[in-house]
Amino acid sequence: MSHLLELEGVSKRFGGVQAVVDVDLYADSGEIVGVIGPNGAGKTTLFNVVTGFYAPDAGKMTFDGHNISGLKPNALTRLGMARTFQAVRLFNAMTVLENAMVGRHTRTRAGVWGALTRNRRTREEEAQITEEARKALSFFGNRLIGREDSLASDLAYADRRRLEIARAMVTGPKLLLLDEPAAGMNPAEKEELITQIGRLRDEYGYAIVLIEHDMPVIKGVCDRVAALDHGVKIAEGTYDEVASNTQVIEAYLGKAAAAQREGLA
């Protein structure tokens, strides 16, 4: 069976540092996969390899039947892959609506001439993009809708993260890669986010791969979890299976603390 996203033996080295080591991972439509691990485990580097910011040194990566090793981010977006970032990346001097509309740039047809002449085709395309952007913003209710004309910089931090997800939705994705979407959110906002990520899967059928340090978020929304440590995948399975894995506990707590936790020291 072929998977929507499949990584086989993917590795990435920076000088003498092996950031990602022989990682296998897959995700299918309608599935939420969590990627966890302590700081420096290689989670964001793995995302950067998958999304074309870094080329892998070894391994095979396929997405929707395409070999994606070496493809640039814009090409991957056209194929149906979209992501958010650990540090929010928005256009602060642009409005909320304009930031969402930017997500459609790889699917537009109007060129420079159309932009200059404002011909009918260009106007119709812009109207369609605006509609898609408003639809994505409305997914987050009054957190974003009704604030379309506000500058992105005026949004609360949690809403800036929501806007980044909305922009990813506007790209027309099959796969969303979310890098710590709950960062900076309070407990109530995290509960709301858990519900919204579940809705993205259930209502849109997206495959979602989620990096998150907040374990209640991982537990609340993920169908399957993979754990990394020093670039190596050390466990994969349900949340309960991974959370009780000795290697995972050691990675987070250290061997002595893990042994004490298990009553072995």
VOGU-3710 file (C-alpha; in Angstrom, 3 decimals, decimal comma):
1> mshllelegv> 0,000/0,000/0,000  1,350/3,415/-0,934  1,029/6,264/1,551  0,314/9,917/0,839  3,642/10,870/2,428  6,375/8,281/2,886  9,943/8,704/4,098  12,400/5,834/3,859  15,847/6,063/5,441  15,943/9,865/5,335
11> skrfggvqav> 19,118/11,428/6,745  20,522/14,952/7,008  23,949/16,022/8,232  25,331/19,482/8,994  29,110/19,180/9,096  29,886/16,774/11,926  26,334/16,831/13,290  23,942/14,106/12,135  20,614/15,934/12,608  18,345/13,270/11,083
21> vdvdlyadsg> 19,390/9,628/10,948  17,787/7,010/8,714  14,190/8,043/9,546  11,172/6,141/8,236  7,803/7,874/8,561  4,476/7,928/6,742  1,151/9,738/6,824  -2,144/9,081/5,064  -5,167/11,204/4,252  -7,479/11,616/7,232
31> eivgvigpng> -4,705/10,812/9,729  -2,927/12,944/12,321  0,647/11,907/13,104  2,490/13,492/16,022  6,266/13,926/16,048  7,731/14,398/19,519  11,154/14,525/21,116  13,283/16,727/23,372  14,906/19,933/22,132  17,520/19,129/19,508
41> agkttlfnvv> 15,887/15,839/18,556  15,757/16,790/14,860  12,009/17,400/14,538  12,096/20,759/12,762  15,077/19,676/10,664  12,998/16,720/9,491  10,186/19,120/8,547  12,659/21,324/6,698  13,898/18,328/4,713  10,375/17,167/3,863
51> tgfyapdagk> 9,277/20,645/2,772  12,278/21,355/0,557  14,230/23,826/2,685  17,039/21,282/2,983  17,911/18,499/0,567  18,269/15,071/2,208  21,716/13,491/2,213  20,244/10,007/1,931  16,913/8,247/1,723  13,762/8,385/-0,349
61> mtfdghnisg> 10,780/10,726/0,025  7,519/10,357/-1,881  4,373/12,459/-1,737  1,158/11,608/-3,572  3,096/9,293/-5,860  5,860/11,798/-6,642  9,538/11,536/-5,741  10,015/14,811/-3,868  13,695/14,598/-2,924  15,297/17,834/-4,077
71> lkpnaltrlg> 12,053/19,668/-4,915  11,758/23,298/-3,816  9,050/24,513/-1,404  6,969/26,180/-4,138  6,899/22,958/-6,178  5,824/20,999/-3,100  3,078/23,523/-2,411  1,731/23,011/-5,932  1,678/19,258/-5,268  -0,441/19,824/-2,151
81> martfqavrl> 1,938/20,174/0,796  1,689/23,134/3,192  3,325/23,952/6,508  3,485/26,344/9,423  6,639/27,324/11,274  8,023/27,042/14,789  8,503/30,822/14,763  5,438/32,454/13,192  6,159/33,809/9,712  3,551/36,338/8,602
91> fnamtvlena> 3,692/39,544/6,584  3,192/41,957/9,458  2,542/45,017/7,284  -0,209/43,210/5,373  -3,769/42,638/6,535  -5,152/39,397/7,886  -7,028/38,821/4,626  -3,982/39,594/2,481  -1,846/37,169/4,488  -4,388/34,414/3,889
101> mvgrhtrtra> -4,624/35,267/0,178  -0,837/34,889/-0,199  -1,304/31,165/0,347  -2,834/30,886/-3,111  0,138/32,329/-4,989  1,369/29,023/-6,437  -2,034/28,364/-8,012  -2,676/31,742/-9,652  -2,541/32,231/-13,426  -2,560/36,007/-13,805
111> gvwgaltrnr> 0,882/37,344/-14,613  2,371/40,828/-14,584  0,261/41,912/-17,566  -2,935/40,837/-15,867  -1,969/42,666/-12,706  -1,287/45,850/-14,669  -4,387/45,774/-16,859  -6,797/44,363/-14,277  -8,547/42,407/-17,028  -11,640/40,313/-16,378
121> rtreeeaqit> -9,724/37,085/-15,901  -7,515/38,712/-13,276  -10,494/40,217/-11,433  -12,331/36,891/-11,416  -9,262/35,086/-10,132  -8,745/37,660/-7,381  -12,390/37,319/-6,349  -11,990/33,538/-6,127  -8,812/33,862/-4,060  -10,549/36,313/-1,727
131> eearkalsff> -13,417/33,869/-1,270  -11,029/30,999/-0,493  -9,172/33,176/2,007  -12,368/34,257/3,783  -13,500/30,632/3,958  -10,237/29,612/5,641  -10,423/32,516/8,084  -14,022/31,647/8,963  -12,876/28,177/10,042  -11,484/29,879/13,152
141> gnrligreds> -14,703/31,776/13,850  -14,495/35,233/15,375  -10,821/34,696/16,178  -10,067/35,837/12,617  -13,258/36,515/10,691  -14,327/40,109/11,151  -10,686/41,111/11,508  -9,778/40,766/7,845  -8,721/44,402/7,532  -6,537/44,389/10,655
151> lasdlayadr> -2,791/44,193/10,249  -1,326/40,781/11,038  0,957/42,487/13,550  -2,092/43,608/15,559  -3,253/40,047/16,247  -2,670/38,287/19,558  0,065/35,664/19,342  -2,349/32,720/19,366  -4,366/34,300/16,558  -1,200/34,810/14,545
161> rrleiaramv> -0,682/31,063/14,750  -4,272/30,500/13,625  -3,699/32,843/10,684  -0,660/30,830/9,647  -2,793/27,685/9,574  -5,489/29,527/7,586  -2,876/30,620/5,040  -1,738/26,998/4,711  -5,357/25,940/4,129  -5,685/28,426/1,262
171> tgpkllllde> -2,880/26,681/-0,644  -5,273/23,799/-1,343  -3,281/21,175/0,541  -3,553/17,428/0,917  -0,983/17,435/3,729  -0,479/19,966/6,520  2,752/20,015/8,519  2,248/22,010/11,719  5,341/22,971/13,719  4,391/23,589/17,361
181> paagmnpaek> 1,013/25,217/16,646  0,095/25,349/20,355  3,185/27,329/21,372  2,242/30,461/23,310  -1,349/29,395/23,867  -3,057/29,170/27,239  -4,841/25,937/28,316  -8,248/27,053/26,987  -6,739/28,019/23,636  -4,949/24,675/23,433
191> eelitqigrl> -8,224/22,815/24,011  -9,779/24,870/21,219  -6,834/24,072/18,955  -7,181/20,332/19,629  -10,775/20,535/18,435  -9,823/22,581/15,371  -7,018/20,243/14,290  -9,418/17,332/14,611  -11,908/19,205/12,429  -9,236/19,829/9,795
201> rdeygyaivl> -8,844/16,068/9,508  -12,532/15,212/9,704  -13,989/17,988/7,540  -11,215/18,439/4,970  -9,643/14,984/4,952  -6,143/16,386/5,328  -3,212/14,293/6,385  -1,610/16,207/9,256  1,874/15,800/10,693  2,247/17,697/13,934
211> iehdmpvikg> 5,355/18,654/15,912  4,402/19,563/19,459  6,029/19,728/22,892  2,688/19,945/24,671  1,849/16,316/25,407  -1,862/16,923/26,180  -2,210/18,310/22,636  -0,470/15,246/21,174  -2,580/12,912/23,291  -5,786/14,769/22,491
221> vcdrvaaldh> -5,552/14,762/18,721  -2,997/12,314/17,274  -3,851/8,929/15,798  -0,219/7,859/15,827  2,977/9,247/17,374  6,638/8,985/16,400  9,417/9,970/18,815  12,844/11,254/17,784  16,008/11,593/19,830  19,271/12,941/18,396
231> gvkiaegtyd> 17,795/12,533/14,917  16,890/8,858/15,383  13,324/7,551/15,501  13,214/5,653/18,787  9,521/4,745/18,975  6,282/4,800/17,009  2,739/3,778/17,851  -0,266/5,038/19,763  0,249/7,840/22,277  0,075/5,415/25,208
241> evasntqvie> 2,562/3,035/23,596  5,075/5,800/22,896  4,588/7,615/26,205  5,357/4,407/28,118  8,370/3,496/25,982  11,550/3,329/28,088  13,710/4,990/25,422  11,255/7,875/25,143  11,168/8,355/28,907  14,982/8,340/29,016
251> aylgkaaaaq> 15,149/10,867/26,173  12,968/13,306/28,080  14,073/12,643/31,666  17,551/11,136/31,432  18,437/7,568/32,372  18,682/8,134/36,130  15,373/9,958/36,381  13,707/7,449/34,062  14,956/4,553/36,201  13,714/6,278/39,357
261> regla> 10,342/6,866/37,707  10,107/3,150/36,960  11,141/2,275/40,500  14,438/0,822/39,370  16,767/3,190/41,208
//
